[in-house]
Amino acid sequence: MLKQIKPITNGRRGTVLLVKPKKNVSLKALTKKLSVKSGRNNRGVITVRHKSGGAKKLYRVIDFKRNNFNIEGVVKQIEYDPNRNAFIALVFYKNGDKRYILAPKGLEVGSTVISAEKTPIEIGNSMKIENIPEGTEIHNIELNPNKGGVIARSAGNYATVMSFDKKYCQLRLPSGEIRLVLKSNYATIGQVSNADFVNVKIGKAGRSRHLGIKPTVRGVAMHPFDHPHGGGEGRGGTGGPSKDVYGNVRLRKTRKNKRTQKFIISSRKNKK
């Protein structure tokens, strides 16, 4: 859910922010300290530009494996997580275990969820892909058995089960790519919550700094000794292919994992 900010100042004009769920229960056992790296490596050298500062925040430990099998859990509350764009759900299991999971769209406080090899096709339940009907929307999908979900975890994302063969399942990923995934891997039913995140408008630079995002200057606005795109008379272009600050050509194919190329049936470039 979004809220439109009244334009009483220039900084608030056009701002659209997220309405965060109210938090009632706080569990320190499910949080960890998150140190600010500011885009630097162990020698203090900046390796990721345009990152620095930001508000202090704790990391919420999310259960991506969903390995509390055959035990029902009740959703205690839906929470905002500062470390991701999707909402998370605090689940109390009948064996006394408490865990955070990614909250799918439509999951409400008081709903029950369960993880098993085969479960009812209900939002929030986790099961093996081979037991999920074709056409079902799923998220938090494993690529390797027992490693936890890695696909379709951000706000509003989901993959669609297309078809099955002896060992694999064809999934249409959020990018439009069609990929083979082992049928024995686990996935969760439903679409990830907070699909309205794409419509958020930060509104002012100060809010970006609170998120740990530093200002970014265009290369074409720099001097020629500061960037390969710099210099020129008037509004000069890049003078060739787009390059980063180190002179490396951008806008090129970056996929080099030939070992898994056989699992990709249709590339994302065919997305319509």
N, C-alpha and C positions, 0 to 999 in steps of 0.2 A: 504494500500500500504506500502511496506517495502523498506528499503534502506540498502545496504551492505556497511559497513564502510571499508575503505582502511586500510590494516594492517600495518600502518607505525610505530606503537608501539605495544608492547606485550599486553597492555591493550585494544587495539582496534582490535586485531586479532580475527576473528570469530564473531564480534559484528554485530547483525542485529537489527535495530531500526525501529520504526514506523514513517511514514511520516504524520505529523499532519496537519489537514486542517487549512488554513489561516483564521484568525478571523478579521472581518471588523467592527462589531457593538458590543459595550459593554453595558450591561444592569445591573446596580448595584442593581436594584429592584429585580432581579432574583438570587441574590447571598447572601450568609450568611457567617459569620465568622465561621471557623472550628478550634476549639481548639485542641491542641495535647495532648492526654491523656497518650501517651507512655506506653500503656498497664497497667495503674495503676487505682485502684479504688479510692473512695473518701477519703481513709485513706493513700493514697500514696503507697499502697502495690502492687507489680507487680502481676497481675492476668492473663495476657497474655504475655508469654515470647517472646523474639526476636522482640519486637517492641520498637522503640524509634526514636526521632528526625524526620528527613525528611524535605523536602522543604515546605515552607509555601504555602497554597492553600486555595482558597475560595470554599465553597460548592455551586454548582448550584442546584437550586430548580427545580426538574423534576416533570412534570405533569404525574403521573402514573395513575390517575383516568380518565383522558380524559373526563371530565364532562362538557366541553363547547359544549353542544349538538346543532346539526343542524345549526352550523355556520362554514362556510368555512374558512380555514386558508391557508396562503401562506408561504412556507419555505423560510426564509430570508437568513439563512446560516447554514452550517454544521460545528460543532465545536468539538474540543477535550475537554474531561472532565477529569481532573486529579483524580477524585474520582471513576472512573469506567473504564472498558476496552472497552466499546462501545462508539461510537460517539453519540453526541446529536444534535438535530435540533432546531433552534430558529424559532418559528412560530408566524407570525402576523395574528391575526384573524380580520374579517371584523367589529366586534363590538369594535375594539380598544384594545382588550386583547392581551397580549404577553406572551408566555409560551415556556418552554423547553420541548421537548419530546424525547424519545429514537429514534434515527435515524435508521430505517430499511435499509437493503441492497437495493440499487437501488434508494433510495430517493435522489432527486437532488434539488438544489436551484431553486426556481420558481415553484416547484410542489405544488399542492393543496391537503390538507388533511381535513377530516371531521369526526366527531364522531356523531353517531346516532344509533337508534335501528336497522336500516337496511340501508346500504350504498352500493355503487358499490364495487366490489371486486378488490380494487386497493391498492397498497403498501402504508402503513401509515394510512389507514382508520381504525377507531375503531367502532366496532358494537357488538351486542349480538351474542354469539356463535351459537345460534339456527338458525341464518340467514347466517351462513358461510358454504359453500359446503364441503362435505367430501373430504379429501385429501389435503385441503388447509394448508399451513404453517402459523402459527400464533405465536405471542409473547406477552409479557406483559399481562398475563392472570390473571384474578381475581379468587381467591378461595372463597371469601365472597363478596356478592353483595355490591357495592358502597364503597368498601374498597381500591380499586386501585389494579393494577396488581402486582403480586408477583412471577409469574412463567415465566421462559424463558426471562430473562432480560440482561444476560451477552453476551459478544461479540460472534457472530456467532450462537447463540442458537435459537431454534424454536421448537414448538410442532406441531404435525399433528393431524387434526381432523379425527377421524376414523369412528364413527357411533353415532346414537342418539337413545334414548328411550323416555319414556313419560316425564321424568323430567331431565335426565342427558345426558351428552355427553361423549363419550370415547375419551380421548386424549392420544397420545403417546408422553411422555415427553422426553427431551433431554437425560435423563439417561437410556432410554429404558423402564421405568416404564409405565404401562398403567393404567390410573386413571380416575375416574368419576368426572366430574365437572358440576355444574349446567348450564343448557342451557341459563339461563337468565343472566349469568355473561358476562362481556365485555372482548374482546380481540382485538389485533391489527393485521392487515394483514401483513405478510412478515417475513423475517428472520432478526435478529438483525445485525447491521452493524459491520464492522471490524473483520471479521472471521480470518484474517491473524494474529490476536494477539497471537495465540498459537505458531507462528513461531518466535516471538521476542526473541533475545538472549541478555541478559543484558550486558555481556562482561566483566564487572569488578565489584569489591565489592563496589567501591565508588558510582556507580549508584544505587545499592541496598540501600545504606544508605540514598540517596536522596529520595527514596521511603518509608523510615521509617522502613526498614527491617534490624535488627541487625544480626550479625553472629550466626550461629547455630553449636554447637559442638555435635558430635555423643556421645551417652551414652557409647558405648564400648571403646571410647578413654579416658574416665574419670577414676578417682580412685574409688574404691568400695564404699567409704563413700560419694561420690558425686552423684552417680547414680546407680540404681539397675543393669544396664548392665556393670558397671565398673569392673576393676580388671582382673585377669586371666593372664596366661602366653602366650606371643606371641599374635597372633591374635585370642583372645578368642571370643566366641559367646555370646549370651545373657543369656545362661544357663537356658533356659525355654521360656515361652511365653513372647512376647515383652511387656515391661512396660514403663510407663512415669517416670518422675523424682521423682514423689511421690510414686511410687511403684504400681500404679493402672495398671491392665492388659489392654493393648490396643488390637486392632484388634478384637473387639467384637461388637456385634450388639448394636447400640445406640438408635434405635427407640423405644420409650416407649409410643407413643401416640395411645393407643388402640381405642380411640374414633373415629379416622378417618381411622382405618385399613379397615373398610368395603368399603371405596371408592377406594382402591387399588385392581385392578383386577389381574395384573401381576407385580411381583416385578422386580426391576432393575437387579437382579441376572440372569434373563432369557434373558438379552440383548445379541444379536448375532452380 
